Amino acid sequence: MGQSPHTKRIRESIEREMEAKGFSRRSLSSAAGLSESAVRDLLTKVDNPGIGTLLKVAEALQVPFETINGTDRVPLMGRVGAGGAIAYLPEEEEYSTVPRPPLAPGPLMALEVIGDSMLPKYEPGDTIYVRRDHDGVLPAYLGRYCAVHLADGGTYLKILAQGTEPDRYTLRSLNAADMSNVEVVWASPVRFVMPKP
């Protein structure tokens, strides 16, 4: 079975960027935090590369995901459901992409709203776009809806507020109890919402 045109385009993009930046397969695997053979396998064996792997490779190459993916689209990384919890799509699941919103450059990830627990702010089927390009919390994010990744491993879409303890935050939503004084690894505000078709 031959490789798909999309897989071929991904491989060509990675090889072009590797050559331009002086990476070997092994050194790129290391820079991306992947197994020693990951880039070799990506370029020779894997027919459906995982979105997480491609994002790590793009980050190591210091290029936007779209450069690797070969389209001006944004990866759909997960779904937002009850309590604002974000469930990331499994790495092995074939990933999909969604259109890039207008006037939204840079590294974005998309999340699909499922169920009605985010009403009235977000409806089932809405696509929420979040820019994910740094760790920590910037003061400008307080009071805004953000994707928030906690030290315990959970990720949520909530309103970010200052906690009552030092270096802690409270996460608020319209339909669930506050999550008080949690330790945040990173937070990133919602940049754009594409209403369901």
BAFI-3210 file (N, C-alpha, C; in Angstrom, 3 decimals, decimal comma, padded with zeros to 6 digits):
// residues 197
n [1|2|3|4|5|6|7|8|9|10|11|12|13|14|15|16|17|18|19|20|21|22|23|24|25|26|27|28|29|30|31|32|33|34|35|36|37|38|39|40|41|42|43|44|45|46|47|48|49|50|51|52|53|54|55|56|57|58|59|60|61|62|63|64|65|66|67|68|69|70|71|72|73|74|75|76|77|78|79|80|81|82|83|84|85|86|87|88|89|90|91|92|93|94|95|96|97|98|99|100|101|102|103|104|105|106|107|108|109|110|111|112|113|114|115|116|117|118|119|120|121|122|123|124|125|126|127|128|129|130|131|132|133|134|135|136|137|138|139|140|141|142|143|144|145|146|147|148|149|150|151|152|153|154|155|156|157|158|159|160|161|162|163|164|165|166|167|168|169|170|171|172|173|174|175|176|177|178|179|180|181|182|183|184|185|186|187|188|189|190|191|192|193|194|195|196|197]
n.u [000,834|000,674|001,952|-000,175|-001,095|-001,160|000,426|002,838|003,336|003,662|005,989|007,833|007,870|008,920|011,467|012,551|012,688|014,374|016,773|017,316|017,816|019,812|019,409|019,748|017,989|018,036|018,944|016,845|014,745|015,618|015,650|012,962|012,019|011,337|011,330|014,412|014,224|011,988|011,635|012,837|011,081|008,740|009,342|009,647|008,033|005,552|002,201|000,083|000,702|000,767|-000,930|000,201|002,893|003,601|003,238|005,254|007,525|007,293|007,593|010,228|011,571|011,047|008,926|005,653|002,839|001,354|003,235|004,460|002,272|001,297|-000,948|-003,165|-004,457|-005,812|-004,904|-007,273|-007,408|-008,774|-011,727|-014,215|-016,048|-018,340|-018,283|-016,304|-014,022|-011,246|-010,813|-008,246|-007,674|-006,897|-003,497|-003,084|-005,349|-006,746|-006,031|-007,801|-008,293|-009,216|-010,637|-008,502|-009,076|-010,044|-007,513|-005,789|-002,907|-000,054|000,736|-001,929|-004,431|-007,301|-010,482|-013,318|-016,631|-018,636|-021,790|-024,051|-023,037|-021,565|-023,186|-024,589|-022,535|-020,926|-021,896|-022,935|-020,907|-019,607|-016,428|-013,534|-010,791|-007,474|-004,475|-001,428|001,465|003,275|004,446|003,125|001,328|-000,022|-000,604|-002,614|-004,424|-006,194|-009,564|-010,532|-011,862|-010,054|-007,972|-006,731|-004,072|-003,425|-001,272|-001,873|-002,423|-004,882|-006,886|-008,682|-011,441|-012,030|-012,994|-010,371|-009,138|-007,546|-006,169|-006,672|-004,425|-000,815|000,591|-001,435|-004,517|-007,982|-010,511|-013,285|-016,683|-019,816|-021,621|-020,705|-019,117|-016,639|-013,161|-010,908|-007,845|-005,842|-002,938|-001,386|-000,024|000,117|-001,691|-003,950|-005,641|-008,920|-008,964|-010,592|-013,880|-015,558|-018,729|-021,018|-021,753]
n.v [-001,177|002,142|005,357|008,000|011,022|013,146|012,235|011,969|014,669|015,713|014,335|015,287|018,002|017,938|016,829|018,823|021,006|019,904|019,630|022,316|023,283|021,756|019,303|015,892|012,748|011,469|013,543|015,359|013,853|013,721|016,477|016,983|015,567|012,925|009,303|007,685|006,622|007,818|009,946|008,820|006,645|008,085|009,257|007,083|004,801|005,236|005,660|007,193|009,737|010,695|013,465|014,694|013,956|015,238|017,916|018,189|017,774|019,935|022,026|021,563|022,045|024,661|025,813|026,731|024,561|024,263|024,406|021,921|020,213|020,941|022,333|025,127|024,827|024,008|021,877|019,641|019,103|018,085|017,522|019,429|018,954|017,969|019,975|021,547|020,131|019,143|016,710|015,162|014,036|010,626|009,731|007,780|007,896|008,794|011,982|015,081|018,136|021,586|024,515|027,392|030,219|033,584|036,123|035,080|034,320|032,183|029,511|027,491|025,564|023,512|022,940|020,939|021,548|019,466|018,125|019,914|021,318|023,629|025,690|028,944|029,984|028,523|026,412|023,004|021,524|023,855|025,228|025,836|027,940|028,018|029,591|028,067|028,503|028,957|028,355|028,796|031,646|034,598|037,917|039,279|037,332|036,846|036,692|035,903|033,480|030,537|027,902|025,713|024,106|021,887|021,142|018,609|017,233|017,496|019,202|022,112|024,158|027,179|030,137|032,116|032,989|034,881|033,070|032,513|031,832|032,084|032,060|030,454|029,585|030,219|028,460|029,170|028,541|028,697|026,699|024,957|024,113|026,278|025,712|025,866|027,514|026,137|024,588|025,867|024,875|025,797|028,382|029,509|031,922|031,827|032,366|032,531|031,680|029,354|029,139|026,342|024,666]
n.w [000,000|-000,963|000,133|001,316|-000,461|001,360|003,531|002,174|001,572|004,162|004,972|003,070|003,742|006,354|005,856|004,219|006,003|007,936|006,512|005,921|008,441|009,470|010,812|011,756|011,473|013,943|015,668|015,448|016,497|019,157|019,856|019,716|021,828|021,506|020,915|019,967|017,381|016,297|014,373|012,133|011,717|011,253|008,824|007,148|007,731|009,120|008,369|009,201|010,869|014,309|015,796|018,033|017,833|015,419|016,159|018,109|016,524|014,757|016,586|017,499|015,134|014,931|013,466|012,231|012,839|010,508|008,489|008,565|008,296|005,862|005,145|005,522|008,043|011,290|013,976|015,399|018,633|020,844|022,902|024,582|027,446|029,995|032,897|031,886|031,325|029,388|027,020|025,568|022,237|021,493|020,855|018,924|017,421|014,301|013,324|012,913|011,123|011,344|009,789|009,676|011,689|010,681|010,506|012,486|013,254|013,972|016,394|016,864|018,635|018,290|019,820|020,276|021,264|023,220|024,186|026,464|028,615|028,613|027,993|028,719|027,206|025,304|022,613|021,829|019,358|018,622|017,716|019,436|019,542|020,632|021,469|021,893|023,164|025,213|028,592|031,952|033,387|032,179|033,417|031,987|031,318|033,357|034,383|031,946|029,595|029,455|028,203|030,506|031,981|034,544|037,382|038,303|036,046|034,750|032,284|031,490|030,359|031,397|033,299|034,278|037,418|040,051|042,769|046,341|047,633|047,527|044,248|043,197|041,526|040,789|039,144|037,207|036,180|034,393|035,011|036,957|040,091|041,586|041,059|043,368|044,189|042,616|041,149|038,404|035,341|032,694|030,992|028,537|026,681|025,115|021,683|019,490|018,396|016,516|015,449|015,545|012,446]
ca.u [000,000|001,497|001,638|-001,166|-000,495|-000,992|001,596|004,005|003,553|004,213|007,378|008,652|008,005|009,860|012,818|013,014|013,045|015,547|017,950|017,562|018,251|020,943|019,033|019,662|016,775|018,243|019,019|015,506|013,999|016,067|015,192|011,498|011,663|010,748|012,255|015,530|013,852|010,669|011,635|013,090|009,829|007,804|009,707|009,752|007,095|004,257|001,300|-000,840|001,424|-000,054|-000,888|001,158|004,241|003,833|003,388|006,586|008,498|007,200|008,172|011,685|012,056|010,683|008,052|004,247|002,297|000,879|004,376|004,655|001,044|001,107|-002,216|-003,405|-005,517|-005,436|-005,214|-008,311|-006,655|-009,579|-013,121|-014,556|-017,333|-018,909|-017,406|-015,234|-012,832|-010,782|-010,334|-007,436|-007,875|-005,786|-002,407|-003,192|-006,544|-006,471|-006,386|-008,439|-007,983|-010,341|-010,147|-007,903|-009,951|-009,445|-006,636|-005,318|-001,643|000,635|000,386|-003,238|-005,040|-008,752|-011,221|-014,734|-017,545|-019,610|-022,769|-024,561|-022,607|-020,888|-024,189|-024,931|-021,364|-020,549|-022,901|-022,385|-020,501|-018,719|-014,986|-012,835|-009,374|-006,611|-003,059|-000,666|002,867|004,168|004,005|002,846|000,108|000,216|-001,641|-003,706|-005,349|-007,154|-010,907|-010,872|-011,954|-008,751|-007,615|-005,838|-003,516|-003,064|-000,149|-002,347|-002,597|-006,157|-006,961|-010,052|-011,781|-012,689|-012,589|-009,202|-009,146|-006,479|-006,545|-006,460|-003,105|000,225|000,859|-002,550|-005,580|-009,320|-011,125|-014,727|-017,533|-021,203|-022,465|-020,013|-018,500|-015,275|-011,998|-010,157|-006,428|-005,187|-001,614|-001,512|001,218|-000,032|-003,024|-003,966|-007,019|-009,635|-008,678|-011,645|-014,880|-016,274|-020,001|-021,325|-022,344]
ca.v [000,000|003,330|006,426|008,956|012,308|013,980|011,739|012,334|016,110|015,883|013,858|016,230|019,240|017,685|016,664|020,135|021,806|019,275|019,987|023,753|023,603|020,903|018,204|014,495|012,132|011,206|014,795|015,942|013,059|014,153|017,857|016,959|014,793|011,665|008,173|007,847|006,232|008,367|010,705|007,843|005,928|009,050|009,520|005,874|003,719|005,622|006,189|008,154|010,259|011,281|014,927|015,086|013,804|016,307|019,175|018,195|017,941|021,326|022,884|021,389|022,702|026,078|026,221|026,500|023,243|024,267|024,149|020,469|019,567|021,260|023,019|026,247|024,369|023,902|020,540|019,449|018,384|017,437|017,915|020,026|018,415|018,280|020,645|022,257|019,286|018,902|015,351|015,152|012,870|009,691|009,911|006,824|008,178|009,632|013,341|015,890|019,552|022,489|025,726|028,445|031,392|034,758|037,001|034,353|033,664|031,531|028,134|027,326|024,245|023,622|022,055|020,863|021,492|018,380|018,245|021,261|021,824|024,924|026,717|029,566|030,576|027,739|025,418|021,776|021,664|025,002|024,963|026,858|028,024|028,480|029,658|027,341|028,717|029,201|027,875|029,849|032,448|036,030|038,662|039,665|036,216|036,799|037,129|035,447|032,035|030,010|026,502|025,733|022,786|021,871|020,300|017,235|016,620|017,839|020,400|022,607|025,433|027,879|031,523|032,098|034,041|034,772|032,306|033,177|031,423|032,529|031,249|029,546|030,212|029,650|028,263|029,366|028,309|029,081|025,569|024,022|024,761|026,770|024,899|026,898|027,419|025,050|024,907|025,930|024,728|026,813|028,853|030,244|032,369|031,536|033,388|032,614|030,610|029,120|028,513|025,102|024,980]
ca.w [000,000|-001,064|001,071|000,838|-000,837|002,547|004,246|001,362|001,752|005,512|004,963|002,287|004,522|007,457|005,299|003,752|007,177|008,555|005,718|006,067|009,809|009,836|011,709|011,323|012,013|015,370|016,425|015,498|017,485|020,476|020,087|019,875|023,012|021,050|020,929|019,032|016,015|015,966|013,118|011,065|011,467|010,682|007,434|006,329|008,038|009,675|007,347|009,793|012,024|015,365|015,869|019,071|017,269|014,439|016,877|018,724|015,449|014,298|017,624|017,466|013,919|015,093|012,369|012,557|012,508|009,129|007,610|008,554|007,842|004,456|004,907|006,420|008,929|012,692|014,479|016,403|019,659|021,865|023,058|025,871|027,874|031,308|033,847|031,197|031,197|028,022|026,771|024,356|021,381|021,630|019,882|017,817|016,628|013,144|013,688|011,896|011,218|011,120|009,125|010,499|011,719|010,051|011,287|013,666|012,959|015,086|016,740|017,490|018,709|018,276|020,712|019,917|022,407|023,170|025,259|026,687|029,920|028,467|027,720|027,439|026,553|024,128|022,255|021,250|017,965|018,448|017,737|020,212|019,156|021,709|021,095|022,919|022,807|026,350|029,897|032,916|033,284|032,056|034,144|031,087|031,147|034,462|034,026|030,596|029,369|029,048|028,386|031,661|032,292|035,958|037,796|038,494|034,733|034,141|031,456|031,554|029,736|032,505|033,542|035,155|038,437|041,051|043,952|047,633|048,107|046,602|043,055|042,937|040,755|040,885|037,838|037,338|035,010|034,637|035,393|037,857|041,246|041,396|041,426|044,080|044,562|041,900|040,602|036,951|034,566|031,644|030,653|027,276|026,469|023,876|020,681|018,468|018,459|015,262|015,788|014,820|011,143]
c.u [000,878|001,073|000,634|-000,463|-000,255|000,236|002,866|004,345|004,149|005,686|008,291|008,884|009,013|011,278|013,391|013,472|014,265|016,821|018,308|018,157|019,335|020,632|019,225|018,363|016,884|018,250|017,657|014,625|014,337|015,538|013,692|011,061|010,997|011,768|013,283|015,138|012,565|010,657|011,925|011,797|008,793|008,069|009,698|008,625|005,680|003,392|000,338|-000,186|000,486|000,126|000,118|002,587|004,546|004,004|004,764|007,675|008,483|007,833|009,694|012,299|011,791|009,928|006,611|003,819|001,908|002,007|004,606|003,447|000,746|-000,225|-002,318|-004,610|-004,944|-005,789|-006,326|-007,720|-007,524|-010,994|-013,340|-015,942|-017,719|-017,868|-016,263|-013,964|-012,515|-010,253|-009,560|-007,726|-006,681|-004,764|-002,591|-004,417|-006,177|-006,949|-007,104|-008,023|-009,246|-009,783|-009,535|-008,837|-009,267|-008,590|-006,158|-004,027|-001,108|000,113|-000,927|-003,556|-006,538|-009,365|-012,689|-015,578|-018,523|-020,555|-023,158|-024,097|-021,924|-021,876|-024,279|-023,740|-021,009|-021,588|-022,240|-022,080|-019,657|-017,262|-014,299|-011,354|-008,578|-005,180|-002,257|000,822|003,777|003,583|003,737|001,548|000,517|-000,912|-002,840|-004,746|-006,415|-008,494|-011,362|-011,071|-010,615|-008,785|-006,537|-005,389|-002,962|-001,908|-000,583|-002,633|-003,902|-006,066|-008,430|-010,208|-012,632|-012,289|-011,487|-009,266|-007,980|-006,993|-006,313|-005,133|-002,060|000,435|-000,213|-003,666|-006,906|-009,905|-012,635|-015,432|-018,960|-022,018|-021,792|-019,406|-017,090|-014,268|-011,010|-008,711|-005,731|-003,839|-001,674|-000,135|001,231|-001,492|-002,923|-005,399|-007,600|-009,382|-009,833|-012,613|-015,583|-017,591|-020,242|-022,011|-023,863]
c.v [001,239|004,382|007,396|010,243|013,212|013,553|012,100|013,809|016,395|015,490|014,817|017,526|019,062|017,578|017,992|020,997|021,230|019,685|021,457|024,089|022,665|019,795|016,863|013,937|011,938|012,507|015,486|015,179|013,516|015,546|017,913|016,176|013,466|010,541|008,338|007,569|006,904|009,095|009,773|007,114|006,843|009,258|008,279|004,862|004,178|006,252|007,236|008,741|010,907|012,789|015,399|015,010|014,932|017,659|019,280|018,409|019,386|022,277|022,782|022,065|024,215|026,610|026,000|025,092|023,161|024,005|022,656|019,781|019,847|021,900|024,198|025,918|024,176|022,512|020,566|018,530|017,649|017,967|018,446|019,544|018,863|018,908|021,393|021,447|019,059|017,481|015,381|013,898|011,944|009,881|008,999|007,074|009,084|011,045|014,033|017,332|020,338|023,755|026,713|029,648|032,603|035,559|036,347|033,607|032,928|030,145|028,050|025,852|024,467|022,569|022,097|020,746|020,340|018,530|019,699|021,876|023,185|026,042|027,682|030,127|029,858|026,658|024,150|021,977|022,891|024,525|026,140|026,799|028,666|028,513|029,037|027,467|029,073|028,575|029,063|030,584|033,910|036,785|039,032|038,561|036,165|037,381|036,680|033,932|031,568|028,488|026,508|024,310|022,821|020,926|018,853|016,525|016,945|019,112|020,811|023,878|026,178|029,353|031,497|033,279|033,810|033,963|033,103|032,781|031,866|031,531|030,185|030,326|029,507|029,598|028,316|028,987|028,637|027,958|024,565|024,816|025,235|025,686|025,876|026,520|026,219|025,542|024,782|025,806|025,730|027,176|029,635|030,636|031,910|032,694|033,604|031,468|030,542|028,443|027,251|025,459|024,861]
c.w [000,000|-000,058|000,456|000,422|000,364|003,340|003,491|001,556|003,130|005,533|004,218|003,054|005,648|006,925|004,829|004,935|007,893|007,824|005,919|007,430|010,324|010,819|011,013|011,895|013,518|016,176|016,503|016,484|018,898|020,805|020,333|021,107|022,683|021,145|019,810|017,588|015,518|014,622|011,946|010,704|010,810|009,197|006,549|006,535|008,351|008,592|007,887|011,041|013,030|015,434|016,908|018,577|016,302|015,120|017,531|017,682|014,948|015,304|017,626|016,240|013,930|013,874|012,806|012,134|011,034|008,136|007,466|007,921|006,379|004,131|005,852|007,302|010,323|013,195|015,524|017,467|020,671|021,876|024,468|026,256|029,264|032,228|033,200|031,037|029,725|027,932|025,466|023,552|021,519|020,510|018,673|016,934|015,457|013,446|012,546|012,108|010,933|010,472|010,117|010,503|011,093|011,029|012,572|013,337|014,184|015,387|017,507|017,669|018,799|019,195|020,312|021,177|022,196|024,361|025,488|028,003|029,827|028,115|028,899|026,677|025,253|023,893|021,726|019,769|017,684|018,451|018,405|019,858|020,289|021,180|022,223|022,591|023,972|027,605|030,805|032,608|033,170|032,759|033,272|030,919|032,231|034,020|032,646|030,576|028,815|029,060|029,464|031,960|033,716|036,244|037,996|037,175|034,042|033,313|031,347|030,728|030,751|032,489|034,590|036,129|039,401|042,236|045,219|048,258|047,086|045,458|042,786|042,247|041,029|039,484|038,007|036,044|035,391|035,257|036,318|039,013|040,899|041,748|042,044|044,324|043,931|041,372|039,087|036,302|033,425|031,465|029,353|026,957|025,148|022,913|019,709|018,688|017,112|015,628|014,971|013,504|011,166]
res [m|g|q|s|p|h|t|k|r|i|r|e|s|i|e|r|e|m|e|a|k|g|f|s|r|r|s|l|s|s|a|a|g|l|s|e|s|a|v|r|d|l|l|t|k|v|d|n|p|g|i|g|t|l|l|k|v|a|e|a|l|q|v|p|f|e|t|i|n|g|t|d|r|v|p|l|m|g|r|v|g|a|g|g|a|i|a|y|l|p|e|e|e|e|y|s|t|v|p|r|p|p|l|a|p|g|p|l|m|a|l|e|v|i|g|d|s|m|l|p|k|y|e|p|g|d|t|i|y|v|r|r|d|h|d|g|v|l|p|a|y|l|g|r|y|c|a|v|h|l|a|d|g|g|t|y|l|k|i|l|a|q|g|t|e|p|d|r|y|t|l|r|s|l|n|a|a|d|m|s|n|v|e|v|v|w|a|s|p|v|r|f|v|m|p|k|p]
***
